[in-house]
Amino acid sequence: MKGEPWLGYLWGPTRPSNELDLTLLKEPDSSGCSDPGDGCAFPPSEVMIAVNTELSTQAPEVVELLRKWDWNGSNQLFAEGWYEEHKGNYINPFEATAIFFLKNNKSWTEWVPDDVERSVLEALAKESSP
């Protein structure tokens, strides 16, 4: 099958959608479609984070983290790429990927207060994993 034409659907960003030489099909604008099954081009979905309103008073620091959190395509591909290459080397590859991400991608430091960043960095310094 390698090199043969293929028609399919992928969520992105994912490693296959980033690495394969894919051509996005042109579809009619979604304004004329009443059903996604009609084969129209719908805009990308926006991911929304919803929490119970009580969380604002019970854990305001968590709400603040979620407001700042930005798991963008670059972060996804960075973590997913490492996971795919190393998952067989660890008993818990998800934990190893999280440690790798925190040690090697500083975007998360913008999501947390300075004291939390310091605590995480201190804990990471003690980790022998990635």
ABEGO torsion letter per residue (X at the ends): XBGBBBBBBBBOBBAAAAABBBBBBBBBBAAABABAAAGBBBBBBBBBBBBBAAAAAABAAAAAAAAABBBBAAAAAAAAAAAAAAAAABABAAAAAAAAAAAABAAAAAABBAAAAAAAAAAAAABABX
